[in-house]
């Protein structure tokens, strides 16, 4: 009869202790510890950067493969196609002239591979060195060059002729600028609008942050496609990240910047107030909300003015570390209001 053993582990941040016991004799068969280097924030950053590069490389490869398939299906890319030289000159040529199939293939694949940047996260907006602008600043600087009436390829060709290179941090352009150039090139070719749109869609496509990594063919616990009991299931990552209410465990929490959440907290602030020992009436709260709908917040001085009392007569408000009165601020509402007002809309909180 085979002996039965039990394995015990003590896992730490820089070591792993183990012990194996024979259940029949109660004696240790083996025991020991293995030491390893403790992980640091710097190590985590290196792994994260490497993972990001792998994903970018994988998605670029997929994008190029999808574009090649589309071009072959429509008779633009031949099976014996070989990359051409002077692609920047071909891109400039295509702005005004019809290109051969091989030239057009070279231009489209080149833009598909190098399709510019989009600032989406704080981590992306970093300086490469003390002498360089951040990515966001570089894109803004190059945007001014675009506004002078040039396309990306024309600026890059000038840089290539003057500096003998167009690589480097300072040569970053926005994806939309590459798309505008490609759109101009494609409309000088004999292509139908449906095909033009398919080409542009592949170049411009970008995975939304809420989709996460992975795909239906490659599920991962960190993306919207996960594997459950051997089956691929699609989930909503935003819903997954939302916590449950502590009072009603079956209900999801409201978003932190939801207007309804801010309104609840603000009314709670108002309910805790007293003026000369009296609670605020509903009409007074409505008047205060009118001010909030215009500014997104209210100060103790503004509150006293609205109630026609002195500040010292108001009690029950929360205070910060400097002993100043604080009231719930409608941060999410202010952002929405600012965006809509820029588009010419008017918004008020009711």
VEXDREN-2710 file (C-alpha; in Angstrom, 1 decimal):
% VEXDREN-2710
k/r/px/py/pz
1/UNK/0.0/0.0/0.0
2/UNK/1.4/3.4/-1.0
3/UNK/2.2/5.8/1.8
4/UNK/0.1/9.0/2.2
5/UNK/1.8/12.3/2.5
6/UNK/0.8/15.9/3.3
7/UNK/2.5/18.9/1.9
8/UNK/2.6/22.2/3.9
9/UNK/3.7/25.5/2.4
10/UNK/4.6/28.8/4.0
11/UNK/4.7/31.3/1.1
12/UNK/6.2/34.7/1.8
13/UNK/7.2/37.7/-0.3
14/UNK/10.8/36.5/-0.6
15/UNK/10.8/32.9/0.5
16/UNK/8.8/29.7/0.4
17/UNK/9.0/27.2/3.2
18/UNK/7.8/23.6/2.8
19/UNK/7.4/20.5/4.8
20/UNK/6.3/16.9/3.7
21/UNK/5.0/14.6/6.4
22/UNK/4.3/10.9/6.2
23/UNK/0.8/10.5/7.6
24/UNK/1.4/6.9/8.7
25/UNK/4.6/7.6/10.7
26/UNK/4.0/11.2/11.5
27/UNK/7.6/12.0/10.6
28/UNK/9.0/14.6/8.3
29/UNK/10.0/13.2/4.9
30/UNK/11.6/16.5/3.8
31/UNK/11.5/20.1/4.7
32/UNK/13.3/23.3/3.8
33/UNK/13.0/26.8/2.4
34/UNK/13.7/28.4/-0.9
35/UNK/14.7/32.0/-1.0
36/UNK/14.2/34.4/-3.9
37/UNK/14.5/38.1/-4.7
38/UNK/11.7/40.3/-3.3
39/UNK/9.7/42.1/-6.0
40/UNK/9.9/45.9/-6.2
41/UNK/7.8/48.6/-7.7
42/UNK/10.6/49.0/-10.4
43/UNK/10.3/45.3/-11.2
44/UNK/6.5/45.6/-11.5
45/UNK/7.0/48.6/-13.9
46/UNK/9.4/46.6/-16.1
47/UNK/7.0/43.7/-16.3
48/UNK/4.1/46.0/-17.1
49/UNK/6.1/47.8/-19.8
50/UNK/7.1/44.6/-21.4
51/UNK/3.6/43.3/-21.3
52/UNK/2.4/46.5/-22.9
53/UNK/5.0/46.2/-25.7
54/UNK/3.9/42.6/-26.4
55/UNK/0.3/43.6/-26.7
56/UNK/1.1/46.5/-29.0
57/UNK/3.3/44.3/-31.2
58/UNK/0.6/41.6/-31.3
59/UNK/-2.2/44.1/-32.2
60/UNK/0.0/45.8/-34.8
61/UNK/0.6/42.3/-36.4
62/UNK/-3.1/41.5/-36.3
63/UNK/-3.9/44.9/-37.9
64/UNK/-1.5/44.4/-40.7
65/UNK/-2.7/40.8/-41.4
66/UNK/-6.3/42.0/-41.5
67/UNK/-5.3/44.8/-44.0
68/UNK/-3.4/42.4/-46.2
69/UNK/-6.4/40.1/-46.3
70/UNK/-8.7/42.9/-47.2
71/UNK/-6.4/44.2/-50.0
72/UNK/-5.9/40.7/-51.5
73/UNK/-9.7/40.1/-51.4
74/UNK/-10.2/43.3/-53.5
75/UNK/-7.4/42.6/-56.0
76/UNK/-5.1/45.4/-54.8
77/UNK/-2.3/43.3/-53.2
78/UNK/-0.8/40.6/-55.3
79/UNK/0.5/37.3/-53.9
80/UNK/4.1/38.1/-55.0
81/UNK/4.1/41.7/-53.6
82/UNK/7.4/42.9/-52.2
83/UNK/7.9/46.0/-50.1
84/UNK/8.9/49.1/-52.0
85/UNK/11.5/51.8/-51.3
86/UNK/10.8/55.5/-50.8
87/UNK/7.3/55.0/-49.2
88/UNK/7.2/58.6/-48.0
89/UNK/7.6/59.8/-51.6
90/UNK/4.8/57.4/-52.7
91/UNK/2.5/58.7/-49.9
92/UNK/3.1/62.3/-51.1
93/UNK/2.5/61.2/-54.7
94/UNK/-0.7/59.5/-53.8
95/UNK/-2.2/62.8/-52.5
96/UNK/-2.6/64.0/-56.0
97/UNK/-2.1/61.0/-58.4
98/UNK/-3.3/57.5/-59.0
99/UNK/-0.9/54.9/-57.7
100/UNK/-0.2/51.4/-59.1
101/UNK/-1.5/48.5/-57.1
102/UNK/1.9/47.8/-55.6
103/UNK/2.5/51.4/-54.7
104/UNK/-0.9/51.7/-53.1
105/UNK/-0.3/48.5/-51.2
106/UNK/3.0/49.9/-49.9
107/UNK/1.3/53.1/-48.8
108/UNK/-1.6/51.5/-47.1
109/UNK/0.5/48.9/-45.2
110/UNK/3.0/51.6/-44.2
111/UNK/0.3/53.8/-42.6
112/UNK/-1.4/50.7/-41.1
113/UNK/1.9/49.9/-39.3
114/UNK/2.7/53.5/-38.3
115/UNK/-0.7/55.0/-37.6
116/UNK/0.2/57.5/-34.9
117/UNK/-0.6/58.0/-31.2
118/UNK/-3.6/58.7/-29.0
119/UNK/-3.2/59.9/-25.5
120/UNK/-5.5/57.8/-23.4
121/UNK/-3.8/57.4/-20.0
122/UNK/-1.6/59.5/-17.7
123/UNK/1.2/56.8/-18.0
124/UNK/1.4/57.4/-21.8
125/UNK/2.1/61.1/-21.4
126/UNK/5.7/60.8/-20.2
127/UNK/9.0/62.4/-21.3
128/UNK/11.6/60.3/-22.9
129/UNK/14.4/62.6/-21.5
130/UNK/14.8/66.0/-19.9
131/UNK/15.4/67.5/-23.3
132/UNK/12.3/66.2/-24.9
133/UNK/8.6/67.2/-24.7
134/UNK/6.1/64.8/-23.3
135/UNK/4.1/62.8/-25.9
136/UNK/1.0/65.0/-25.4
137/UNK/3.1/68.2/-25.9
138/UNK/4.8/66.6/-29.0
139/UNK/1.4/65.8/-30.5
140/UNK/0.2/69.3/-29.8
141/UNK/3.3/70.8/-31.4
142/UNK/3.0/68.7/-34.5
143/UNK/-0.7/69.5/-34.7
144/UNK/0.3/73.1/-35.4
145/UNK/2.4/71.9/-38.3
146/UNK/-0.6/70.1/-39.7
147/UNK/-2.8/73.2/-39.4
148/UNK/-0.4/75.0/-41.7
149/UNK/-1.9/72.9/-44.5
150/UNK/0.5/70.0/-44.7
151/UNK/-0.2/66.3/-44.4
152/UNK/1.9/64.0/-42.2
153/UNK/3.8/62.5/-45.2
154/UNK/4.9/65.9/-46.4
155/UNK/6.3/66.9/-43.0
156/UNK/8.0/63.5/-42.7
157/UNK/9.5/63.7/-46.1
158/UNK/10.9/67.2/-45.4
159/UNK/12.4/65.8/-42.1
160/UNK/13.9/62.9/-44.0
161/UNK/15.5/65.2/-46.6
162/UNK/16.8/67.7/-44.0
163/UNK/17.8/65.4/-41.2
164/UNK/18.3/62.1/-43.0
165/UNK/15.9/60.4/-40.6
166/UNK/12.3/60.6/-39.3
167/UNK/12.6/58.4/-36.3
168/UNK/12.4/59.6/-32.8
169/UNK/10.0/60.9/-30.2
170/UNK/9.6/64.3/-31.9
171/UNK/8.1/62.7/-35.0
172/UNK/4.9/61.5/-33.3
173/UNK/1.6/62.5/-34.9
174/UNK/-2.0/61.9/-34.0
175/UNK/-3.8/58.9/-35.5
176/UNK/-6.5/61.2/-36.9
177/UNK/-3.8/63.1/-38.9
178/UNK/-2.7/59.8/-40.5
179/UNK/-6.3/58.9/-41.2
180/UNK/-6.9/62.3/-42.9
181/UNK/-3.8/61.7/-45.1
182/UNK/-5.0/58.2/-45.9
183/UNK/-8.5/59.4/-46.7
184/UNK/-7.0/62.0/-49.1
185/UNK/-4.8/59.3/-50.8
186/UNK/-7.6/56.8/-51.2
187/UNK/-10.0/59.3/-52.8
188/UNK/-7.4/59.8/-55.6
189/UNK/-7.6/56.1/-56.4
190/UNK/-10.3/54.2/-58.2
191/UNK/-11.9/52.7/-55.1
192/UNK/-15.5/52.6/-54.0
193/UNK/-16.5/54.3/-50.8
194/UNK/-17.3/51.0/-49.0
195/UNK/-13.8/49.7/-49.5
196/UNK/-12.3/53.1/-48.5
197/UNK/-14.2/53.0/-45.3
198/UNK/-13.1/49.4/-44.5
199/UNK/-9.5/50.4/-45.0
200/UNK/-9.8/53.4/-42.8
201/UNK/-11.6/51.4/-40.1
202/UNK/-8.7/48.9/-39.8
203/UNK/-6.1/51.7/-39.6
204/UNK/-8.1/53.7/-37.0
205/UNK/-9.4/50.9/-34.9
206/UNK/-8.2/50.9/-31.3
207/UNK/-9.3/48.7/-28.4
208/UNK/-11.4/50.6/-25.9
209/UNK/-10.1/50.6/-22.3
210/UNK/-13.2/48.9/-21.0
211/UNK/-12.7/45.8/-23.3
212/UNK/-9.5/44.8/-21.5
213/UNK/-6.9/42.4/-23.0
214/UNK/-7.6/39.0/-24.7
215/UNK/-10.3/38.0/-27.2
216/UNK/-12.9/35.3/-27.8
217/UNK/-10.1/33.1/-29.2
218/UNK/-7.7/34.0/-26.4
219/UNK/-9.8/34.5/-23.2
220/UNK/-8.2/35.9/-20.0
221/UNK/-9.5/36.6/-16.5
222/UNK/-8.5/40.2/-17.0
223/UNK/-10.5/40.9/-20.2
224/UNK/-14.2/40.8/-21.3
225/UNK/-13.8/37.2/-22.5
226/UNK/-13.4/34.7/-19.7
227/UNK/-13.6/30.9/-19.5
228/UNK/-16.2/29.4/-17.2
229/UNK/-16.6/25.6/-17.0
230/UNK/-14.9/25.2/-20.3
231/UNK/-17.2/27.7/-22.1
232/UNK/-16.2/31.2/-23.3
233/UNK/-18.3/33.9/-21.7
234/UNK/-18.4/37.6/-22.5
235/UNK/-18.8/39.9/-19.5
236/UNK/-19.1/43.7/-18.9
237/UNK/-15.8/44.8/-17.3
238/UNK/-17.3/48.0/-16.0
239/UNK/-20.0/46.0/-14.2
240/UNK/-17.4/43.6/-12.9
241/UNK/-15.4/46.5/-11.4
242/UNK/-18.5/48.0/-9.6
243/UNK/-18.8/46.9/-6.0
244/UNK/-22.0/45.8/-4.2
245/UNK/-23.9/48.0/-1.7
246/UNK/-23.2/47.3/1.9
247/UNK/-26.8/47.9/2.8
248/UNK/-28.4/46.1/-0.1
249/UNK/-25.8/43.3/-1.0
250/UNK/-27.6/42.4/-4.2
251/UNK/-27.5/45.9/-5.6
252/UNK/-24.5/47.5/-7.4
253/UNK/-23.0/50.7/-6.0
254/UNK/-23.7/54.0/-7.8
255/UNK/-20.7/55.4/-9.7
256/UNK/-18.7/57.8/-7.5
257/UNK/-19.4/60.8/-9.7
258/UNK/-23.1/60.0/-10.4
259/UNK/-25.3/63.1/-10.1
260/UNK/-27.7/61.1/-8.1
261/UNK/-25.0/60.1/-5.6
262/UNK/-23.8/63.6/-5.3
263/UNK/-27.3/64.8/-4.9
264/UNK/-27.9/62.3/-2.1
265/UNK/-24.8/63.4/-0.3
266/UNK/-25.5/67.1/-0.8
267/UNK/-29.1/66.8/0.6
268/UNK/-27.6/64.8/3.5
269/UNK/-25.3/67.9/4.1
270/UNK/-28.4/70.1/4.0
271/UNK/-30.4/67.9/6.3
272/UNK/-27.6/68.1/8.9
273/UNK/-27.7/71.9/8.9
274/UNK/-29.5/74.2/11.4
275/UNK/-30.0/77.9/11.1
276/UNK/-30.7/79.5/14.5
277/UNK/-31.5/76.0/15.7
278/UNK/-34.0/75.3/12.9
279/UNK/-33.8/72.8/10.1
280/UNK/-33.9/73.9/6.4
281/UNK/-37.3/73.7/4.8
282/UNK/-37.8/72.2/1.3
283/UNK/-38.1/75.6/-0.4
284/UNK/-34.8/76.7/1.1
285/UNK/-33.1/73.5/-0.2
286/UNK/-34.5/74.2/-3.7
287/UNK/-33.1/77.7/-3.7
288/UNK/-29.7/76.3/-2.7
289/UNK/-29.8/73.7/-5.5
290/UNK/-30.5/76.5/-8.0
291/UNK/-27.1/78.0/-7.1
292/UNK/-25.5/74.5/-7.3
293/UNK/-27.0/73.9/-10.7
294/UNK/-25.1/77.0/-12.0
295/UNK/-21.7/76.5/-10.3
296/UNK/-21.6/72.8/-9.3
297/UNK/-20.8/73.7/-5.6
298/UNK/-21.6/76.2/-2.9
299/UNK/-19.6/77.9/-0.2
300/UNK/-20.6/78.8/3.4
301/UNK/-20.7/82.5/2.4
302/UNK/-22.9/81.8/-0.6
303/UNK/-25.2/79.6/1.6
304/UNK/-25.5/82.4/4.2
305/UNK/-26.3/84.9/1.6
306/UNK/-29.0/82.7/0.1
307/UNK/-30.6/82.1/3.5
308/UNK/-30.1/85.8/4.4
309/UNK/-28.3/85.0/7.7
310/UNK/-24.9/85.4/9.1
311/UNK/-22.3/82.6/8.7
312/UNK/-22.1/82.1/12.4
313/UNK/-25.8/81.3/12.5
314/UNK/-25.3/78.2/10.4
315/UNK/-24.3/75.0/12.3
316/UNK/-23.9/71.3/11.5
317/UNK/-21.7/71.4/8.4
318/UNK/-18.6/69.3/7.9
319/UNK/-15.2/70.9/8.2
320/UNK/-11.8/70.2/6.6
321/UNK/-8.4/70.1/8.3
322/UNK/-8.3/73.9/8.2
323/UNK/-11.6/74.2/10.0
324/UNK/-13.4/75.5/6.9
325/UNK/-16.9/74.4/5.9
326/UNK/-17.2/71.8/3.2
327/UNK/-20.2/70.7/1.2
328/UNK/-20.6/67.9/-1.3
329/UNK/-19.3/69.1/-4.7
330/UNK/-20.9/68.0/-7.9
331/UNK/-17.7/67.1/-9.7
332/UNK/-19.2/64.8/-12.3
333/UNK/-22.0/67.2/-13.0
334/UNK/-19.5/70.0/-13.4
335/UNK/-17.6/68.0/-16.0
336/UNK/-20.8/67.1/-17.9
337/UNK/-22.0/70.7/-17.8
338/UNK/-18.7/72.0/-19.1
339/UNK/-18.7/69.6/-22.0
340/UNK/-22.3/70.4/-23.0
341/UNK/-21.8/74.1/-22.7
342/UNK/-18.8/74.0/-25.1
343/UNK/-21.2/72.4/-27.6
344/UNK/-23.8/75.2/-27.1
345/UNK/-26.2/73.3/-24.7
346/UNK/-27.5/74.6/-21.4
347/UNK/-27.9/72.3/-18.4
348/UNK/-29.3/72.7/-14.9
349/UNK/-29.6/70.4/-12.0
350/UNK/-33.2/69.7/-10.9
END
